Amino acid sequence: MNESTIKTYTLDEIRKMKGRTDWDKLRAQGDYEGPQEFDVDWARAELVTPEAKKMISLRVDPDVLAFFKSQGAGYQTRMNAVLRAWMEAQIRR
């Protein structure tokens, strides 16, 4: 994806768009009844409250910021995920 393919819409324009989901086809297929991918033991599930994030000021190159922002909402969360993956890889070394 490059900047020439990025389109921006107002909320009003988005609300007027017709979805492309074929709801009739999905209804005709019914619920998925194939094999489960894995078993889940909910008896041992724990509620984990995430630690509050720390606000910082971070300087990044303009193209790096533009890349993450071009991926849509949640770009800061994705940047955090990339940093976390790098950190965990370094810890495992």
C-alpha positions as CSV (number, residue, x, y, z in Angstrom):
1,M,0.0,0.0,0.0
2,N,1.3,3.4,-0.8
3,E,-0.1,6.9,-0.3
4,S,-1.7,7.0,-3.8
5,T,-3.9,4.1,-2.8
6,I,-5.0,5.4,0.6
7,K,-8.5,6.8,0.6
8,T,-10.1,8.9,3.4
9,Y,-13.8,9.1,4.1
10,T,-15.9,11.1,6.5
11,L,-18.0,9.3,9.0
12,D,-21.0,10.4,7.1
13,E,-19.7,8.8,3.9
14,I,-18.8,5.6,5.7
15,R,-22.4,5.4,7.1
16,K,-23.8,5.7,3.5
17,M,-21.6,2.9,2.1
18,K,-23.3,-0.5,1.4
19,G,-21.6,-3.4,3.0
20,R,-20.2,-6.2,0.8
21,T,-21.2,-9.1,3.1
22,D,-23.5,-11.6,1.5
23,W,-25.8,-12.1,4.5
24,D,-28.2,-14.5,2.6
25,K,-25.3,-16.8,1.7
26,L,-24.0,-16.8,5.3
27,R,-27.5,-17.5,6.7
28,A,-27.9,-20.4,4.2
29,Q,-24.6,-22.0,5.4
30,G,-25.7,-22.2,9.0
31,D,-23.4,-22.5,12.0
32,Y,-20.0,-24.1,11.6
33,E,-20.1,-27.6,13.0
34,G,-16.7,-28.9,12.0
35,P,-14.0,-30.1,14.3
36,Q,-12.8,-27.7,17.0
37,E,-9.3,-26.4,16.5
38,F,-8.4,-26.9,20.2
39,D,-10.1,-27.6,23.5
40,V,-10.5,-24.7,26.0
41,D,-10.5,-25.5,29.7
42,W,-12.4,-22.5,31.0
43,A,-12.3,-23.9,34.6
44,R,-8.7,-22.7,34.9
45,A,-9.2,-19.3,33.2
46,E,-8.0,-16.3,35.1
47,L,-9.0,-12.7,34.7
48,V,-5.9,-10.7,34.1
49,T,-6.0,-6.9,34.5
50,P,-3.4,-5.3,32.3
51,E,-1.0,-2.9,33.8
52,A,-1.6,0.7,33.1
53,K,0.5,2.1,30.2
54,K,3.0,4.9,30.8
55,M,2.7,8.0,28.8
56,I,6.0,9.1,27.2
57,S,7.3,11.4,24.5
58,L,9.0,9.4,21.8
59,R,10.7,10.7,18.7
60,V,10.4,8.5,15.6
61,D,11.2,9.1,12.0
62,P,8.4,10.6,10.0
63,D,8.2,7.6,7.6
64,V,8.0,5.2,10.6
65,L,5.1,7.1,12.1
66,A,3.4,7.4,8.7
67,F,3.6,3.7,8.2
68,F,2.0,2.8,11.5
69,K,-0.7,5.5,11.1
70,S,-1.5,4.2,7.5
71,Q,-2.5,0.9,9.1
72,G,-5.5,2.7,10.7
73,A,-6.7,3.2,14.2
74,G,-4.7,1.6,17.0
75,Y,-1.3,2.5,15.6
76,Q,0.1,3.3,19.0
77,T,-1.0,-0.2,20.2
78,R,0.7,-1.8,17.2
79,M,3.9,0.2,17.8
80,N,3.8,-1.1,21.4
81,A,3.3,-4.7,20.2
82,V,6.4,-4.4,17.9
83,L,8.5,-3.0,20.7
84,R,7.2,-5.8,23.0
85,A,8.1,-8.5,20.5
86,W,11.6,-7.1,20.1
87,M,12.0,-6.8,23.9
88,E,10.9,-10.4,24.4
89,A,13.2,-11.7,21.6
90,Q,16.1,-9.9,23.3
91,I,15.2,-11.4,26.7
92,R,15.1,-14.9,25.2
93,R,18.7,-14.5,23.8
